Amino acid sequence: KKLGWALVGLGSLSTHQIAPALAKAKHSRLSAIVTGTPAKAEQWKAKYAIPDSHIYNYETFDKIAENPDVDVIYIVLPNSMHEEFVVRGAKAGKHVFCEKPMANTADECRRMIAAMKQAGKMLGVGYRCQFEPHHRECMRLAREKTFGALKFIEAGFGFQIGDPTQWRLRKNLAGGGALMDVGIYALQACRYIAGEEPVEIAAQETKTDPVKFAEVDETISWSMKFPSGVIASVMTTYGFNGANYFTATCEKGRFGMDPAYSYDGLKGWTSRPEVKIEFPATDHFEVEMDAFSEAILANKPFAPSGEQGLKDLLAIEAIYKSIREGKAVKVEGI
Ligand code: NAD
Protein backbone atom coordinates (compact mmCIF):
# COMPACT_ATOMS: atom_id res chain seq x y z
CA LYS A 1 0.00 0.00 0.00
CA LYS A 2 1.19 3.53 -0.80
CA LEU A 3 0.35 6.36 1.56
CA GLY A 4 -0.58 9.74 0.08
CA TRP A 5 1.86 12.56 0.85
CA ALA A 6 1.03 16.27 0.58
CA LEU A 7 4.04 18.53 -0.04
CA VAL A 8 3.93 21.95 1.61
CA GLY A 9 6.33 24.41 -0.06
CA LEU A 10 7.44 23.69 -3.62
CA GLY A 11 10.97 25.10 -3.48
CA SER A 12 14.27 23.58 -4.47
CA LEU A 13 14.19 20.52 -2.21
CA SER A 14 10.60 19.57 -3.09
CA THR A 15 11.23 20.05 -6.80
CA HIS A 16 14.61 18.38 -7.24
CA GLN A 17 14.70 15.72 -4.53
CA ILE A 18 11.37 14.94 -2.86
CA ALA A 19 8.96 14.78 -5.83
CA PRO A 20 11.31 12.54 -7.90
CA ALA A 21 11.81 10.30 -4.85
CA LEU A 22 8.04 10.00 -4.31
CA ALA A 23 7.64 8.97 -7.96
CA LYS A 24 9.70 5.82 -7.35
CA ALA A 25 8.94 5.09 -3.66
CA LYS A 26 7.34 1.77 -2.66
CA HIS A 27 5.07 2.90 0.17
CA SER A 28 4.65 6.63 -0.54
CA ARG A 29 3.21 8.70 -3.37
CA LEU A 30 2.60 12.37 -4.06
CA SER A 31 -1.12 13.02 -3.56
CA ALA A 32 -1.45 16.78 -2.93
CA ILE A 33 0.46 20.07 -2.98
CA VAL A 34 0.34 23.26 -0.93
CA THR A 35 1.87 26.35 -2.53
CA GLY A 36 1.58 30.12 -2.32
CA THR A 37 2.52 30.48 -6.00
CA PRO A 38 -0.33 29.81 -8.51
CA ALA A 39 2.14 29.33 -11.40
CA LYS A 40 3.84 26.49 -9.51
CA ALA A 41 0.46 24.88 -8.84
CA GLU A 42 -0.16 24.81 -12.62
CA GLN A 43 3.28 23.33 -13.36
CA TRP A 44 2.99 20.61 -10.73
CA LYS A 45 -0.61 19.83 -11.68
CA ALA A 46 0.49 19.15 -15.26
CA LYS A 47 3.68 17.28 -14.38
CA TYR A 48 2.28 15.01 -11.65
CA ALA A 49 -1.42 14.79 -12.69
CA ILE A 50 -2.69 16.34 -9.44
CA PRO A 51 -6.44 17.06 -9.43
CA ASP A 52 -7.62 20.60 -8.54
CA SER A 53 -9.29 19.19 -5.41
CA HIS A 54 -5.80 18.23 -4.12
CA ILE A 55 -4.17 21.64 -4.62
CA TYR A 56 -4.07 24.03 -1.65
CA ASN A 57 -2.50 27.36 -0.73
CA TYR A 58 -1.46 28.57 2.73
CA GLU A 59 -4.95 29.96 3.41
CA THR A 60 -6.90 26.87 2.29
CA PHE A 61 -4.35 24.46 3.86
CA ASP A 62 -6.64 23.45 6.75
CA LYS A 63 -9.19 21.96 4.30
CA ILE A 64 -6.68 19.14 3.83
CA ALA A 65 -8.41 17.64 6.90
CA GLU A 66 -11.29 16.68 4.61
CA ASN A 67 -9.08 14.92 2.04
CA PRO A 68 -8.88 11.16 2.72
CA ASP A 69 -6.25 10.85 -0.02
CA VAL A 70 -3.72 12.66 2.20
CA ASP A 71 -2.14 10.52 4.93
CA VAL A 72 1.04 12.51 5.53
CA ILE A 73 1.82 16.22 5.31
CA TYR A 74 5.49 17.01 4.53
CA ILE A 75 6.63 20.50 5.61
CA VAL A 76 9.36 21.80 3.27
CA LEU A 77 9.18 25.51 4.09
CA PRO A 78 11.75 27.95 5.57
CA ASN A 79 12.58 26.93 9.15
CA SER A 80 10.54 29.64 10.88
CA MET A 81 7.35 28.33 9.22
CA HIS A 82 7.74 24.73 10.41
CA GLU A 83 5.96 25.21 13.72
CA GLU A 84 2.86 26.85 12.25
CA PHE A 85 2.38 24.21 9.58
CA VAL A 86 3.18 21.21 11.78
CA VAL A 87 0.60 22.45 14.31
CA ARG A 88 -1.96 23.07 11.56
CA GLY A 89 -1.16 19.61 10.14
CA ALA A 90 -1.80 18.09 13.57
CA LYS A 91 -5.11 19.96 13.81
CA ALA A 92 -6.02 18.59 10.37
CA GLY A 93 -5.61 15.12 11.90
CA LYS A 94 -2.74 14.04 9.63
CA HIS A 95 0.67 12.49 10.26
CA VAL A 96 3.41 15.09 9.70
CA PHE A 97 6.95 14.86 8.39
CA CYS A 98 9.02 18.01 8.94
CA GLU A 99 12.28 19.09 7.31
CA LYS A 100 15.36 19.83 9.39
CA PRO A 101 16.07 21.88 11.41
CA MET A 102 12.78 21.01 13.11
CA ALA A 103 12.26 24.67 14.14
CA ASN A 104 14.13 27.81 15.14
CA THR A 105 14.01 27.15 18.89
CA ALA A 106 13.62 24.31 21.38
CA ASP A 107 10.36 25.87 22.64
CA GLU A 108 8.89 25.71 19.14
CA CYS A 109 9.88 22.00 18.99
CA ARG A 110 8.14 21.36 22.32
CA ARG A 111 4.91 22.96 21.07
CA MET A 112 5.08 20.91 17.85
CA ILE A 113 5.57 17.66 19.79
CA ALA A 114 2.66 18.53 22.10
CA ALA A 115 0.33 19.32 19.18
CA MET A 116 1.14 16.01 17.47
CA LYS A 117 0.64 14.09 20.72
CA GLN A 118 -2.71 15.73 21.22
CA ALA A 119 -3.71 14.79 17.68
CA GLY A 120 -2.52 11.22 18.25
CA LYS A 121 -0.56 11.32 14.98
CA MET A 122 3.10 10.62 14.14
CA LEU A 123 5.77 13.27 13.71
CA GLY A 124 9.00 12.55 11.84
CA VAL A 125 11.98 14.83 11.18
CA GLY A 126 13.86 14.78 7.86
CA TYR A 127 17.23 13.50 9.00
CA ARG A 128 17.87 11.64 5.75
CA CYS A 129 21.39 10.42 6.64
CA GLN A 130 19.99 8.19 9.37
CA PHE A 131 18.46 6.00 6.63
CA GLU A 132 21.56 5.95 4.42
CA PRO A 133 23.51 2.62 4.48
CA HIS A 134 27.05 4.08 4.92
CA HIS A 135 25.85 6.06 7.95
CA ARG A 136 24.00 3.06 9.34
CA GLU A 137 27.10 0.90 8.97
CA CYS A 138 29.15 3.52 10.85
CA MET A 139 26.56 3.49 13.65
CA ARG A 140 26.92 -0.33 13.78
CA LEU A 141 30.75 -0.18 13.86
CA ALA A 142 30.52 2.24 16.78
CA ARG A 143 27.82 0.28 18.65
CA GLU A 144 29.57 -3.11 18.18
CA LYS A 145 32.97 -1.61 19.03
CA THR A 146 34.57 -3.17 15.96
CA PHE A 147 37.56 -0.83 16.49
CA GLY A 148 37.28 -0.86 20.28
CA ALA A 149 35.66 1.79 22.40
CA LEU A 150 34.97 5.15 20.76
CA LYS A 151 37.15 7.98 22.08
CA PHE A 152 36.99 11.01 19.78
CA ILE A 153 34.83 12.29 16.92
CA GLU A 154 35.62 14.97 14.38
CA ALA A 155 32.90 16.25 12.07
CA GLY A 156 32.30 19.16 9.74
CA PHE A 157 29.87 20.32 7.08
CA GLY A 158 29.78 23.60 5.24
CA PHE A 159 29.67 25.32 1.86
CA GLN A 160 30.13 28.77 0.39
CA ILE A 161 26.64 30.27 0.26
CA GLY A 162 25.70 32.39 -2.77
CA ASP A 163 22.80 34.83 -3.19
CA PRO A 164 22.98 37.32 -0.30
CA THR A 165 19.20 37.96 -0.46
CA GLN A 166 18.07 34.38 0.28
CA TRP A 167 16.00 33.42 3.34
CA ARG A 168 18.87 31.30 4.71
CA LEU A 169 20.67 34.54 5.64
CA ARG A 170 17.64 36.09 7.42
CA LYS A 171 17.52 35.30 11.12
CA ASN A 172 13.73 35.54 11.39
CA LEU A 173 13.24 32.93 8.65
CA ALA A 174 16.25 30.64 9.19
CA GLY A 175 16.76 30.94 12.96
CA GLY A 176 20.52 31.07 12.43
CA GLY A 177 23.10 30.49 9.72
CA ALA A 178 25.41 27.62 8.80
CA LEU A 179 24.85 25.87 12.13
CA MET A 180 21.05 25.61 11.69
CA ASP A 181 21.29 24.62 8.03
CA VAL A 182 24.31 22.30 7.64
CA GLY A 183 26.14 22.20 10.97
CA ILE A 184 23.14 20.21 12.18
CA TYR A 185 24.28 17.26 10.00
CA ALA A 186 27.69 17.18 11.71
CA LEU A 187 25.98 17.54 15.11
CA GLN A 188 23.65 14.66 14.25
CA ALA A 189 26.53 12.43 13.12
CA CYS A 190 28.28 13.00 16.46
CA ARG A 191 25.10 12.13 18.36
CA TYR A 192 24.37 8.92 16.46
CA ILE A 193 27.98 7.74 16.30
CA ALA A 194 28.41 8.39 20.04
CA GLY A 195 24.95 6.97 20.79
CA GLU A 196 24.51 9.49 23.60
CA GLU A 197 23.70 13.15 24.16
CA PRO A 198 26.29 15.92 24.59
CA VAL A 199 26.31 17.40 28.09
CA GLU A 200 28.76 20.30 27.75
CA ILE A 201 29.65 22.54 24.80
CA ALA A 202 32.31 25.18 24.12
CA ALA A 203 32.02 27.14 20.87
CA GLN A 204 33.78 29.86 18.90
CA GLU A 205 32.49 31.91 15.97
CA THR A 206 34.33 33.78 13.24
CA LYS A 207 32.96 36.15 10.57
CA THR A 208 34.96 37.14 7.46
CA ASP A 209 32.00 38.94 5.85
CA PRO A 210 30.07 40.87 8.52
CA VAL A 211 27.78 42.44 5.88
CA LYS A 212 26.58 39.20 4.28
CA PHE A 213 26.42 37.52 7.68
CA ALA A 214 25.00 40.49 9.59
CA GLU A 215 22.08 38.44 10.95
CA VAL A 216 23.38 34.85 11.06
CA ASP A 217 26.50 32.82 11.81
CA GLU A 218 29.10 32.26 9.08
CA THR A 219 31.64 29.85 10.65
CA ILE A 220 31.46 28.10 14.02
CA SER A 221 33.69 25.48 15.60
CA TRP A 222 32.68 23.75 18.80
CA SER A 223 33.64 20.91 21.09
CA MET A 224 31.18 18.64 22.87
CA LYS A 225 31.65 16.40 25.89
CA PHE A 226 29.56 13.22 26.16
CA PRO A 227 28.75 11.41 29.43
CA SER A 228 30.99 8.40 28.57
CA GLY A 229 33.99 10.75 28.20
CA VAL A 230 33.89 10.85 24.38
CA ILE A 231 34.80 14.28 23.01
CA ALA A 232 33.76 15.71 19.64
CA SER A 233 35.36 18.53 17.67
CA VAL A 234 32.96 19.95 15.10
CA MET A 235 32.76 22.79 12.57
CA THR A 236 30.30 24.35 10.17
CA THR A 237 30.53 27.19 7.68
CA TYR A 238 28.73 29.21 5.01
CA GLY A 239 32.08 30.79 4.08
CA PHE A 240 33.97 28.10 2.13
CA ASN A 241 33.57 24.73 0.42
CA GLY A 242 35.27 21.45 1.28
CA ALA A 243 34.18 20.34 4.75
CA ASN A 244 31.84 17.32 4.45
CA TYR A 245 33.10 14.57 6.78
CA PHE A 246 33.20 12.75 10.08
CA THR A 247 35.89 10.60 11.67
CA ALA A 248 35.52 8.28 14.66
CA THR A 249 38.75 7.52 16.50
CA CYS A 250 38.50 4.39 18.65
CA GLU A 251 40.92 2.48 20.89
CA LYS A 252 42.06 0.19 18.07
CA GLY A 253 41.44 2.05 14.86
CA ARG A 254 39.48 4.68 13.02
CA PHE A 255 36.62 4.93 10.55
CA GLY A 256 34.63 7.66 8.94
CA MET A 257 33.03 9.18 5.87
CA ASP A 258 34.22 11.81 3.38
CA PRO A 259 32.11 13.03 1.70
CA ALA A 260 29.53 12.27 4.35
CA TYR A 261 26.39 14.38 3.87
CA SER A 262 25.89 14.91 0.10
CA TYR A 263 22.90 13.41 -1.68
CA ASP A 264 25.21 11.00 -3.55
CA GLY A 265 28.85 9.96 -4.00
CA LEU A 266 29.27 9.14 -0.30
CA LYS A 267 32.47 7.34 0.73
CA GLY A 268 33.20 5.41 3.90
CA TRP A 269 36.69 4.34 5.01
CA THR A 270 38.36 2.48 7.88
CA SER A 271 41.92 2.07 9.16
CA ARG A 272 41.74 -1.72 8.52
CA PRO A 273 41.72 -2.74 4.84
CA GLU A 274 39.55 -5.82 5.51
CA VAL A 275 36.77 -3.71 7.07
CA LYS A 276 35.05 -1.90 4.25
CA ILE A 277 32.16 0.57 4.23
CA GLU A 278 30.81 0.18 0.69
CA PHE A 279 27.20 0.35 -0.45
CA PRO A 280 25.39 1.13 -3.68
CA ALA A 281 23.94 4.62 -4.14
CA THR A 282 20.67 5.16 -2.26
CA ASP A 283 18.04 7.87 -2.70
CA HIS A 284 18.00 9.28 0.84
CA PHE A 285 14.57 10.84 0.42
CA GLU A 286 12.95 7.70 -0.97
CA VAL A 287 14.17 5.55 1.93
CA GLU A 288 13.29 8.06 4.64
CA MET A 289 9.77 8.69 3.33
CA ASP A 290 9.14 4.97 2.87
CA ALA A 291 10.40 4.32 6.41
CA PHE A 292 7.88 6.87 7.73
CA SER A 293 5.04 5.37 5.63
CA GLU A 294 5.95 1.85 6.78
CA ALA A 295 5.99 2.92 10.44
CA ILE A 296 2.50 4.42 10.00
CA LEU A 297 1.19 1.33 8.18
CA ALA A 298 2.62 -0.98 10.87
CA ASN A 299 1.59 1.39 13.68
CA LYS A 300 5.15 1.31 15.03
CA PRO A 301 7.13 4.18 16.57
CA PHE A 302 9.28 6.20 14.16
CA ALA A 303 12.74 7.61 14.68
CA PRO A 304 13.97 10.28 14.11
CA SER A 305 11.00 11.70 15.96
CA GLY A 306 10.20 15.18 17.21
CA GLU A 307 12.17 14.42 20.40
CA GLN A 308 15.31 14.00 18.27
CA GLY A 309 14.67 17.29 16.54
CA LEU A 310 14.28 18.90 19.97
CA LYS A 311 17.59 17.42 21.20
CA ASP A 312 19.42 19.00 18.27
CA LEU A 313 17.85 22.37 19.02
CA LEU A 314 18.91 22.08 22.66
CA ALA A 315 22.52 21.48 21.56
CA ILE A 316 22.29 24.29 19.00
CA GLU A 317 20.97 26.70 21.65
CA ALA A 318 23.90 25.70 23.90
CA ILE A 319 26.35 26.40 21.04
CA TYR A 320 24.94 29.92 20.53
CA LYS A 321 24.90 30.49 24.31
CA SER A 322 28.55 29.44 24.59
CA ILE A 323 29.48 31.92 21.83
CA ARG A 324 27.53 34.74 23.54
CA GLU A 325 29.00 34.03 26.98
CA GLY A 326 32.53 33.18 25.82
CA LYS A 327 32.72 30.04 27.95
CA ALA A 328 31.75 26.38 28.07
CA VAL A 329 28.07 25.77 28.93
CA LYS A 330 25.92 22.81 29.97
CA VAL A 331 23.31 21.54 27.51
CA GLU A 332 20.06 22.27 29.35
CA GLY A 333 16.66 20.64 29.12
CA ILE A 334 17.32 17.07 27.94
P1 NAD B 1 13.71 26.98 -0.97
O1 NAD B 1 14.03 28.39 -0.71
O2 NAD B 1 14.18 26.38 -2.25
O3 NAD B 1 12.13 26.73 -0.88
C1 NAD B 1 11.35 27.28 0.15
C2 NAD B 1 9.89 27.29 -0.28
O4 NAD B 1 9.14 27.98 0.72
C3 NAD B 1 9.66 28.02 -1.60
O5 NAD B 1 8.75 27.28 -2.37
C4 NAD B 1 9.05 29.34 -1.18
O6 NAD B 1 8.15 29.86 -2.15
C5 NAD B 1 8.31 28.95 0.09
N1 NAD B 1 8.11 30.09 0.99
C6 NAD B 1 6.97 30.38 1.62
N2 NAD B 1 7.10 31.49 2.39
C7 NAD B 1 8.35 31.92 2.22
C8 NAD B 1 9.09 33.02 2.74
N3 NAD B 1 8.53 33.90 3.60
N4 NAD B 1 10.36 33.18 2.36
C9 NAD B 1 10.95 32.27 1.54
N5 NAD B 1 10.30 31.21 1.00
C10 NAD B 1 9.01 31.04 1.35
O7 NAD B 1 14.26 26.15 0.28
P2 NAD B 1 14.58 24.60 0.36
O8 NAD B 1 16.02 24.39 0.07
O9 NAD B 1 13.57 23.84 -0.43
O10 NAD B 1 14.40 24.35 1.95
C11 NAD B 1 13.14 24.15 2.57
C12 NAD B 1 13.33 23.39 3.88
O11 NAD B 1 13.96 22.16 3.60
C13 NAD B 1 14.25 24.08 4.91
O12 NAD B 1 13.78 23.83 6.21
C14 NAD B 1 15.61 23.42 4.72
O13 NAD B 1 16.41 23.42 5.88
C15 NAD B 1 15.18 22.01 4.34
N6 NAD B 1 16.18 21.34 3.48
C16 NAD B 1 16.54 20.07 3.81
C17 NAD B 1 17.45 19.38 3.02
C18 NAD B 1 17.79 17.98 3.32
O14 NAD B 1 18.75 17.45 2.75
N7 NAD B 1 17.05 17.30 4.18
C19 NAD B 1 18.01 20.02 1.90
C20 NAD B 1 17.60 21.31 1.58
C21 NAD B 1 16.68 21.96 2.40
Residues whose N, C-alpha, C, O or C-beta is under 5 A from the ligand:
A	BS01	NAD	G9 L10 G11 S12 L13 S14 V76 L77 P78 N79 E99 K100 P101 G126 W167
